[in-house]
Amino acid sequence: MTATIEPAEPAADASAPRPGAATRSGRGGWFTPLLRRLHFFAGLLVGPFILVAAVSGALYAVTPTLEKAVYAHELTAASDAAGVPLAAQIEAAEAYLGDGSTPVAVRPAPEAGATTRVMFADETLPESTTRAIFVDPATTEIRGDLPAYGTSGALPLRHWISDLHRSLHLGDVGRWYSELAASWLGIVALAGLGLWIGRFVRSRRGRRDLLRPNRRHTGYRRLSGWHSAVGIWVVLGAVFLSATGITWSTFAGAHVSDLRAAVGEGTPALTTSLDGAATAGGEHAGHAGHGGAASSPTGAANPATFDAVLAIAQRVNVNSGDIEIKPPAAAGKAWVVQEIHRSFPTEVDAVAIDGSSMQVTDRIDFADFPLLAKLSRWGIDLHMGTMFGLANQLVLLALALGIAALVVLGYAMWWKRRPTRGLATAPARGVLGRAPWWGIAAVLVVAIAIGLFLPLVGYTLAAFVVIDVLLGWRARARSDAGARVRPGADAS
């Protein structure tokens, strides 16, 4: 269903009516041809962006597992014995650095046999990146020293692949590519679903071929069969990836956040300011680069205080193994202890503690999140492959490869049916000319709404219209020129 290139029409004879003339006067439906034309142009022009996003996404899907294998030494302790207090582990990390630095965050070992991460600010590292020192909690042996990115704590391999998928390592400009791909993916998938349903309803004998490829078919029919069969099995996943991917985007993502805030379904923010001001946490930080703790606390953070605030948080609402402790980043700020467990069941409770009085000043509990905030959290974790571990990652891998295959199949279908010269002819234009007034109005309203909510879709859709008009003008000019030349040719 994704990025399909519809079959080309036979090359038009010079004596044939101008493109669109028969369509306007002919009978038949208008909605299916409109979907087909949208599918053609979107697949032809946006398909490459979707292909790159799908291939890089397939690679990203398995990075949580790859990370565990590549960085096994840093992530694994030499012993699974009981750990010493956090203070001793932090002191070992500070002694290893030897420059008087104090940690900006600490992630205690989540389970026996895992290491503790003591994270420091480092001005030589990119924004939202900390220097993580991996400490054996039982022996305080230093197991590794690596940069860690964002709230997900992604290590270099996963961060590099994530940035490739998100921006092609081109910074903010590169993020436009991923937003374009995510925005159009759902539209093209839904248009393809509409075309598939139309074929399924019209077909009686070939319905089974729409669910699985018919191996007896050859040539174009074989490609089309594979496209239809693969597409119907991945269409819902494609729409899901599109919807969740949009939440990370620059322009459309801001609209999503504004809409959730307007209906009172935003993600709750923990108040970390001791004067009552709230500080929002970035739920997309693991993939999009927001919310990384990379600023040094005001004054030295006493290592023993980490044990104290953790004990308080565990009595309040922090009861998972995956947690992060942050000392105050500035004067007048509270300590923050938060759960960072992204697998099911989701555990992202957090508590703010006044380091002077050791009193709890604020707390948030995932159980109290609004429904849309919960759905957003779950959607993001599913998209990142962390919700259900390896099973989640394998499903994402298969889905991403399926989407990539659909793009390739779409271009192969176009190549099979291309004219001898030039580009494949798009499905007949002018379908809106035979639509009822309410159909035209509905199409315009939907197009404007989508363009406003998904700006990059609006810009490219306008470009499609311009290209379509220019192609129509060229076709009419050629047809008129042929009509003028033909009488003289017949007379000779």
N, C-alpha and C positions, 0 to 999 in steps of 0.2 A: 504494500500500500504506500510505500514511502518513495517519493521522488521518482515516480514512474514517468517515462517518456512515452506518450501515446503514439500509436502507429501513424506513420505518415500516410497522407492521402496520395493517390496517383498524381503524377505531374499533370497540371491542368492543360488542356488543349487551348490553343489561342482563340478558337471559336466558341469556347465554353462561356457561359455567363460569368460575369464578374463575381469574385469571391463574396459570399454572403447574400447574393441576389436570390439564389434558390432557397437559401435558408429562410430569408424573410418571407418569401411567398409560400414556402412549403408548409406542409402540415406536420404535426408531431410535437413532442415535448420540447421544453427549453431548458429545464433544470439540469438534466443529465449531460447534454452537450456543454453547458456552462461549466459543470464540474470537470468534464474532460478537457476543456480548454485551459482551465486553471491548473489542472494537473500537468498538462503539457508544459506550459511556460514555467511553472514553479520547479518542475523536475529538471528542465533544461538549464535554467539559470541558477537555481539555488542548490541543485543536486551536489555539486562539488563541495560546498560548505557542509552539507549533511554528511557526506562521505567521510570527510576529514574528522568531523566530530564523532562519527560512529567508530571509526578505526581507533582514534585516540581514546575514546570512551571504553572500547573493549580492552585496551591495555590498562587503563586506569581501574577497571572493575576488579582486577585481580591483584592490585598493588598492596592491599592490606596483608594478603598472604605472602606475597613476594617480599614485603618488608620484614616479616618475621623470619624469613629464611636468610635474606641478605645480611640482616643485622642481628643474627642470632647471638653472637658473642656479647653485644652491648645490651640486648634485651633480657638475657638469661644470666642468672646468678650462678656462681660456682657451687653454692650450697642451698638447700631448701630449708635450712635450720631457721629458727625463729630470729627475727630481726632485732637489732639494737634500737634504742630510741632514735627518732628522726634527728634530734640534735647532734648525735654522734655522726650520723651519715652526712649531714649538712657540713659539719666541721671538716670532715674528710674531703668533701668536694671543694670547700674554700681553701684548704691547705694545698690541694692539688693545683689550684689556680695560682695561689700565692701572691695575688695582687690586691688583696683587701676587698675584693668584690663580695657583695651579699646577694643572695638569690632573689629573683623576682617571682619565682613560683617553685613549688615542690610537688611532685607527683609520687607519693609513696608506692612501694611495690604493690601491685594489685592482687597478687597471689603468691604463694610460696614458690620459690624458684625464679621469680622475676626480679628485676632490678628497680631501684628507685631513681627517678630523674630529679636532679637538682638543676634548676634552670637559671641562667644568668643573662643579663643584658650585655650586648656586644655591639658597639657602634660600627664595627666593620661588616656586620651582617645586614641583609636587607630588612625592610620594615616588616614587622610582625614575626620576626625570627629571633629565637633565643639560642644561647649556647647551652646545650644539655649535657650534664655530666652524669654518667650512669654509675650508680654505686651499688655494690653487693650489700643488701641490708643486714646480712649476718656477719660479714667480715669487714665491711667498709672498704673493700677493695674497689678501686676505680676500674670499671669494665669498659668504658668508652667515653668519647668526647665528640659530639656531633651537633650540627645545627638542627633545631626543631622548629617547625613552621606552624603558626596559627594555633587555635584551640584544639585542633585534632592532634597536634604534636607530630605532624608528618615529618619523617626523616628524609634525607636528600633524594633518594630514589623516588619515593611517592610524591614528594613535592615537585620534582622535575616533570614527572608524568602528568601530575595534576595541572601544572602550569601550561604544559603542552596542550592538554585537552581544553583548558579554559581560555587561553589567549595566544597559543602558538609561540609563547615566549616573546611576544611583541608588546607587552604592557597593556595599558588601557585601550589603545587602538585595536590590539588583537582581540580584546573581549567583544568587539562588535561582531567578529566572525561567529563566535559561539552563540551570541544573542540572536543573530540572524538565523543560524541553524536551528536553535531551539524554538524560535518563534514560528518558523515555517514548517518544522517537522510535524507538529500537531495538525496544522491546516492541511498539509499534503496527505497525511495519513487519514484524516477524516474524509477528505475528498475521494481518496482511493477506496475507502470503505463504502462510500455512497455508490461509486461505480460498481464495486463488487456486489453489493446488494441488488443493484439494478440487473446485473447479469444473472444473478442467482434466481431472481424472480422470473425473468424472461425465459431462462433455460429450464428445460425439463429433463432432458437426457444427460446433459453435461454437468449437472450440479456436483457430482462427486469429483469431477476434474477441478472444480474450484476450491476443493479442500485438500487435494493432494495431486501432484503432477501426474499426467497421463504419459507414461513412458513410450507409448506408441507414436506420440506426436513428434514431429521434427520441425526444424527451422524456427520460424517466428512463433508458431503455435506452441512449440516446446518452451521457448523463453517466456511467452505469455502465461502458460500454465504454471511454470515455476514461480513467476512473479505473483500470480493470484494466490497460489497455495501458501507461499511463504508469507505474503502480506497479511492474509487473514489471521495467521497465527501470532503475528507480532504487532498488529495494529494497536491493541490496547496498551501494550508496553511502550510503544512509540509515543502515544499520546501522554502516558504517564511521565516518560522522560522529558518530553517537551514541557509539560506543566511544571514539573519540579525544577527543570533547568532554567526556566524563565525567572524563577524566584531569585536566582543568583545574578541575573543580567543587570546591566547598568541602567537602562531606561525603563524597560518594562518591569524590572524588579522593584524599582521605586514606586511604580503604580500599584503593584501588588501590596507592598507594605502600607502605602497610604490607604488602600481600600480596606485592609484588615484593621487598621487603626480606626478608620471611620465607622466601622460596624462594631467596634469594641472587642475585636478578636485578635489583637496584637499579642506578641509574646511578653509575658510579665517581666519587668525589669527589677533587679535587686537594687535597693538603695544602699550605696556604699559610702555616701557622704554623711559624716556625723552631724551635719546641720540639716539633714533631711532631704537633700537633693538626690534624685534617682540617677543611676547610671545603667544604661541598657547594655545587655550582653548580646553579642552577635551570634545568632544561631547558624549562620552560614560560614562562620570563620574558618572551619576546617578545610573548606574548598575554595573560598573566595578571598581569604586573606584579611578578614576584619577581626578585631578583638584580640590579637596576639599580645601577650604581656611582655613588653620590651622596654619598659621604663624603670629605672632604679627607684627603690623605696626611699622615702625621706629618712635619713639616719640609718643606722645599722639595725637590721632585723635580728633580734636575739634568737639563735637557733632553738633554744628551749621553748620559745613562744610557739613554735610550730606544733610541738607536741600538745601544748596547752589548748590552743584553739581547735585542734583536731578533736581532742577529747570532748570539748564543749559541743562541737558540731555533731559528733556522733550521738550525743544525748538528745539533740534536737531533731534532726531529720536526715543526716548524712549516714546512710547505712550500706553503701555499696563499696566494692573494693577499688573501683576506678574513681579517684578523686584528685583534685588539685587544690593546693593551699597557696593563696597569694597574700603577701604582706601589703600594708598600705603603700600605694604608689605615690602618695603625696601627703602632706600634712592635712589633718582633718578627715582622713579617709579610714574606713574600717578594713579589718582583715576579711578575706572572703574564702570560704571553704565550699567547694561546689563539686557535685558529682558529674563525671564526664563519661558515664557508661552509655554507649550508643547502641548496644545490642538489646534485643528484646528480653525482658521487659525494660522499657526506657527508664533510666534513673538520672535525672538532671536537677535534683533538688539543690538548693544553695542557701547559705546562711552568711550574714554579715555580723562581725563581732568587733566591738570596741576593744582595741588592744590595751587601753589603759585600765578600764574597769572590768574587762572580760565579761561584758554583758552583751547579749544578743540584741542587735539593733534592727535587724530585718531578716526575713526568710521568704523563700518562694518554694512551692512544692508543685511538681509536675502534675499531681492529681488535681490541682486547682486550676490548671491551664484552661483557657477557653478551647472549645472544640477545634476551631481552625488553627490555633497555635499547636495543638497536639498533632493534627493532621500534617501540618507543615513540618514539624519535627520528625515524624515518622517518614514522610515523603523524602526529606533530605537524607535521612539515614539509609533508606532503601536505595536511593539514587547513588549514594556513596559506597554501597555494598557492605555496610557495617551492621545492619539490623539483624540479619540471620547468618552472619559469618560466611563460611565458604559456600554454602548453598545459595545465598543471596548473590555472591560474586559470580558463581557459575551461570545463574539465570541472566544476570546482567551481561556477561560475556556472550552468551548465546543470542540475546536480544540485540546487542550492538552489532554482532556479526551478521545477524539477519537483516538489520537495517542497511548495513553496508552492501550486502548482497542485492537488496532491492534496488539500490541506486545503480549498481553495475548492470543488473538485468534490465533496468529501464533504458540505459544507454545502449545496451546490446539490441534491444527491441527497436530503438530508433535507427540504429545502424543497419539493421536488416531491412527496414522499410524506407530507407532514405532514397530520395531521387538520385539520378545519376550525378547531378551537379548541385551544389548548394546545400542548404539546410533542409531538414525534413519539414514538410508543410504541416502547419498546426491544424488541429480540428477546425471545422468551418466556423468563421466568425459571424457575427450578427445574430446570435441566438437570442439576445435580449430584445431584438426587434420584434419577436413574436411572443414575448412574454406579456402577461396581463400587467396592468398598471401597478397593481399591488405587488407583483413579483419584482418589477423594476425598483419600486420603492424599497422593498425588503432588502434587495441586494445592495442598494446604495447605503441604507442605514447600517447593515451589518458590516459593509466594507469600511465605512467611516468609523464605526465603533472599534473595529479591530485595529484600524490604522492609528487611532488615538491611544488605545491601550498598549498596542505593540508597535511603537514608532518605526522600527526598522522594517516591519511588514508593510506599513503604510508607504514608506519611501520606495521600497522595491515594487510594491503593487502599482504605484504611480508610474514607475519605470516600465513595468510590463505593459501598461495601457499605452504609453508613448510608443514603445516598440511595436505594439500591435497596430496602432494607427499608422505608423510609418510603413509597416509591411503591407497593410491594406492599401495605402496610397500607391506604393510601388506596384502592387499586383494590378490595380486598376489602370495605372499608367501603361503597363505592359500590354494589358488587354486592349486598351483603346488604341495603342500604337499598332498592334496586330490587326485590329479591325480596319484601320485606315490603309494598311499596306495590302491587305488581302484582295480587294477588288482589282487593283492594278496587276497583281500577280496572276489572277484568274484570266484577265484580259490578254495577257501575254501568252 
